[in-house]
Amino acid sequence: MITDFSQRLIVQEVSPRDGLQIEPTWVDTADKIALIDQLSLAGFSRIEAGSFVSPKAIPALRDGDEVFRGIRRQPGVIYVALIPNLRGAQRAIEAGADELNLVMSASQTHNRANMRMGCEQSLAGFAEVVSLASGTGLSLNGSIATTFGCPFEGRIDEDRVLQIVDAYLALGMHGISLADTTGMANPRQVFALVQRVLTRVPASALTLHFHNTRGLGLSNVLAAYEAGARRFDASLGGLGGCPFAPGASGNICTEDLVNMCDEMGIETGIDLAHLLTMSRRLPELLGHEMPGQVAKAGRNRDLHPAPENLPG
């Protein structure tokens, strides 16, 4: 049971990248920039603003260069770019990304589906990126997809995940993300693995990335927080999913996460009212309803007038 709520929970907003990458409707570059600019005013310290992958692989994010060059950067906000390889890293650096996020799956099968190569090839490519970024001041984050389970291979052994963490650290990564790519994690599993990873990585350098595919997203956040994790990815409206993972529905919803923290007295520094206004505009932008709950139900403090003609 959590007994200390004094430590801030850091939310990294990923809707401009992970949220939009699976959307069938093209979002104009200007609208992406406007989305990020509004998120920059909401109190986030970290925003994953786009990616530099092949336009053929992820056509929805083919304008990453223009997006990064067009956003109004706010002081204290780190703008993160997902990159798959050396060429993507070069483009991200030229566009002004503050941090590069490199992704490899714990599962060989998923890595071949997602990256079109084996894990060993991915690691070799990451070494080239580390060399390129050396001396630039850029931060490098290594994400481990399918950390808690793979839709092709099933449960992932904890030792396999720890081997990849060690390999990332040996390469020179500054941060580590553990990603539940298809929402296969459960709270007990999360608690146990996070405790082990935190013996190698400080909480300030560890990010948890959960999906709510099976309804356990926020439960897994609390389990990781109780184990000592303090930084979490989330997506406005609950947008997102991996295009290369069957059944991968959206990320945990940012406003639902922030609302939960507000109710529990866990500080985030995020303006929830601002988020709700933004989330309620997403259906018009994307043409469909969002899975997030608080934008529909309202906050607990948003009281309603009593029904008329109540009995005395």
C-alpha positions in Angstrom: 0.0 0.0 0.0 1.3 3.4 -0.9 1.9 5.5 2.2 4.0 8.4 0.9 2.5 10.6 -1.8 5.1 13.4 -1.4 7.2 12.5 -4.4 6.0 14.1 -7.7 4.9 11.8 -10.5 6.4 13.0 -13.8 4.2 12.6 -16.9 5.7 12.5 -20.3 3.1 13.3 -22.9 3.3 11.0 -26.0 0.2 11.8 -28.0 1.9 13.8 -30.7 4.0 10.6 -31.5 2.6 7.4 -30.1 -0.9 8.8 -30.1 -1.1 9.9 -33.7 1.0 7.2 -35.3 -1.9 4.8 -35.6 -4.5 7.3 -36.6 -6.0 6.6 -40.1 -6.9 10.3 -40.5 -4.1 12.6 -41.6 -3.5 15.4 -39.1 -2.1 18.5 -40.8 1.3 19.7 -39.7 -0.1 22.9 -38.4 -2.5 21.0 -36.2 0.3 18.8 -34.9 2.3 21.9 -34.0 -0.8 23.6 -32.4 -1.4 20.4 -30.3 2.2 20.4 -29.1 2.2 24.1 -28.4 -0.9 23.7 -26.2 0.6 20.7 -24.4 3.7 22.9 -23.8 1.5 25.3 -21.8 -0.1 22.5 -19.6 2.8 22.0 -17.3 4.6 19.0 -18.9 8.4 18.9 -18.5 8.7 16.2 -21.3 6.8 15.8 -24.6 7.5 13.2 -27.2 6.8 15.5 -30.1 7.3 13.2 -33.1 9.4 10.6 -34.8 11.9 10.2 -37.6 11.0 6.8 -39.0 10.5 5.9 -42.6 7.5 7.7 -44.1 6.5 4.3 -45.7 6.4 2.6 -42.3 4.6 5.4 -40.4 3.0 7.8 -42.9 1.0 9.6 -40.3 4.3 11.1 -38.9 6.1 11.8 -42.1 6.3 15.5 -41.3 8.5 15.2 -38.2 11.1 17.6 -39.5 8.5 20.4 -40.0 6.8 19.7 -36.7 10.0 20.0 -34.7 11.1 23.2 -36.5 7.6 24.7 -36.1 6.8 24.3 -32.4 7.1 27.1 -29.9 9.5 25.7 -27.3 8.8 26.5 -23.7 11.6 26.8 -21.2 12.1 23.7 -19.1 10.3 21.4 -21.6 12.3 18.6 -23.2 11.1 17.7 -26.7 11.8 14.0 -27.4 12.0 12.3 -30.8 11.6 8.6 -31.5 14.3 7.5 -33.9 14.9 4.0 -35.4 18.4 4.2 -36.8 21.4 6.5 -37.6 19.6 8.3 -40.4 16.7 9.1 -38.2 19.0 10.3 -35.5 20.7 12.7 -38.0 17.3 14.1 -39.0 16.2 14.5 -35.4 19.4 16.3 -34.5 19.1 18.6 -37.5 15.5 19.4 -36.5 16.4 20.3 -32.9 15.3 17.4 -30.8 16.4 17.6 -27.2 16.4 13.8 -26.6 16.5 10.8 -28.8 14.4 7.7 -27.9 15.6 4.5 -29.4 13.4 1.4 -29.3 14.1 -2.3 -29.3 11.8 -5.1 -28.4 12.5 -7.7 -25.7 10.9 -10.1 -28.1 12.8 -11.1 -31.2 9.6 -11.7 -33.1 8.1 -8.3 -32.3 11.4 -6.6 -33.1 11.5 -8.2 -36.5 7.9 -7.1 -37.1 8.5 -3.6 -35.8 12.1 -2.8 -36.8 12.6 -5.4 -39.6 15.7 -6.8 -38.0 16.8 -8.9 -35.0 17.7 -7.5 -31.6 21.4 -7.9 -32.2 21.2 -5.7 -35.3 19.2 -3.1 -33.4 21.9 -2.9 -30.7 24.6 -2.5 -33.3 22.7 0.3 -34.9 22.2 2.0 -31.5 26.0 2.0 -31.0 26.3 4.2 -34.1 23.6 6.6 -32.8 25.5 6.9 -29.4 28.7 7.7 -31.3 26.9 10.3 -33.4 25.4 12.0 -30.3 28.6 12.0 -28.3 29.6 15.5 -27.3 26.3 17.1 -28.5 24.7 17.3 -25.1 21.7 15.3 -26.4 20.1 12.9 -24.0 19.6 9.3 -25.1 16.8 7.0 -23.9 16.6 3.3 -24.6 13.1 1.9 -24.7 12.4 -1.8 -24.3 9.1 -2.7 -26.2 7.1 -5.8 -25.1 8.8 -5.7 -21.7 5.9 -7.4 -19.9 4.7 -9.6 -22.7 4.7 -10.2 -26.5 1.6 -11.0 -28.5 3.7 -13.5 -30.5 5.9 -15.0 -27.9 4.0 -14.5 -24.7 5.5 -13.8 -21.3 9.0 -12.2 -21.3 11.5 -13.4 -18.7 12.6 -10.8 -16.3 16.2 -11.7 -16.8 15.9 -11.0 -20.5 14.7 -7.5 -19.8 17.6 -6.9 -17.3 20.1 -8.1 -19.9 18.8 -5.4 -22.3 18.9 -2.8 -19.6 22.5 -3.7 -19.0 23.3 -3.6 -22.7 21.7 -0.1 -23.0 23.6 1.2 -20.0 26.9 -0.2 -21.4 26.2 1.6 -24.7 25.8 4.9 -22.9 22.1 5.4 -22.7 21.1 8.1 -20.2 17.6 6.8 -19.6 15.6 3.5 -19.8 11.9 3.0 -20.7 10.0 -0.2 -20.0 7.1 -0.4 -22.4 4.0 -2.6 -22.1 3.4 -2.4 -25.8 0.2 -4.4 -26.0 -1.2 -4.0 -22.4 -0.2 -7.5 -21.2 1.3 -6.4 -17.8 -0.3 -6.9 -14.4 0.4 -5.0 -11.2 2.3 -7.8 -9.4 4.5 -8.4 -12.4 5.1 -4.6 -12.8 6.0 -4.2 -9.1 8.5 -7.1 -9.1 10.3 -6.0 -12.4 10.5 -2.3 -11.5 12.1 -3.1 -8.2 14.8 -5.1 -10.0 15.4 -2.5 -12.6 15.7 0.2 -10.0 18.8 -1.6 -8.6 20.5 -0.7 -11.9 18.8 2.6 -12.9 17.8 5.6 -10.7 14.1 6.5 -10.6 15.0 9.8 -12.3 16.2 7.9 -15.4 13.4 5.3 -15.6 10.2 5.7 -17.5 7.2 3.3 -17.6 5.1 3.1 -20.7 1.7 1.4 -20.2 -1.2 0.6 -22.5 -4.8 0.2 -21.2 -5.6 -2.7 -23.6 -7.0 -4.9 -20.9 -8.0 -2.2 -18.5 -5.0 -2.4 -16.1 -3.1 0.7 -17.2 -3.6 2.9 -14.1 -3.4 -0.1 -11.8 0.0 -0.8 -13.3 1.0 2.9 -12.8 0.3 2.6 -9.1 2.2 -0.6 -8.8 5.2 0.9 -10.5 4.9 4.1 -8.3 4.8 2.0 -5.2 7.9 0.1 -6.4 9.7 3.4 -6.7 9.2 4.5 -10.3 8.3 8.2 -10.8 8.1 8.8 -14.5 5.3 7.6 -16.8 4.3 8.0 -20.4 0.7 8.9 -21.2 -1.3 10.1 -24.1 -4.0 12.8 -24.3 -7.4 11.2 -24.7 -5.9 7.7 -24.4 -4.8 7.9 -28.1 -2.3 5.5 -29.5 -1.1 2.0 -30.1 1.6 0.1 -31.9 0.9 -0.5 -35.6 2.9 -3.7 -35.5 1.2 -5.3 -32.5 -2.2 -7.0 -32.8 -4.8 -5.6 -30.5 -2.7 -2.7 -29.2 -5.2 -0.2 -28.2 -4.4 3.2 -26.7 -1.9 4.3 -24.1 -3.0 5.2 -20.7 -5.0 8.4 -20.8 -3.1 11.5 -19.6 -6.1 13.3 -18.1 -7.3 10.2 -16.4 -3.8 9.7 -14.9 -3.5 13.3 -13.8 -7.0 13.2 -12.3 -6.1 10.0 -10.3 -3.0 11.7 -9.0 -4.9 14.8 -8.1 -7.5 12.7 -6.2 -4.8 10.8 -4.3 -2.7 13.9 -3.5 0.2 12.9 -5.8 1.7 16.1 -7.3 2.2 16.2 -11.1 2.3 19.9 -11.9 -0.1 19.4 -14.8 -3.1 21.7 -15.4 -6.0 19.2 -15.5 -8.6 21.7 -16.6 -6.3 22.6 -19.6 -6.0 18.9 -20.5 -9.7 18.3 -20.4 -10.4 21.2 -22.7 -7.8 19.9 -25.1 -9.1 16.3 -24.9 -12.6 17.3 -25.6 -11.5 18.9 -28.9 -9.8 15.7 -30.2 -13.0 14.1 -31.6 -13.4 17.0 -34.0 -9.7 16.8 -35.0 -9.6 13.0 -35.5 -13.2 12.1 -36.3 -13.9 9.7 -33.5 -14.5 9.5 -29.8 -11.6 9.1 -27.3 -11.3 6.2 -24.8 -10.5 8.5 -21.9 -13.0 8.6 -19.1 -12.6 11.9 -17.2 -13.2 14.1 -20.2 -16.6 12.4 -20.5 -17.5 12.1 -16.8 -15.9 15.3 -15.5 -13.9 15.6 -12.3 -15.3 14.7 -8.9 -15.2 18.4 -8.0 -17.4 19.3 -11.0 -20.7 19.0 -9.1 -24.2 19.2 -10.7 -27.3 21.0 -9.5 -29.7 18.9 -7.5 -32.8 17.6 -9.3 -35.8 19.8 -9.0 -38.8 19.0 -6.8 -36.9 16.8 -4.4 -39.0 15.5 -1.5 -38.6 17.5 1.7 
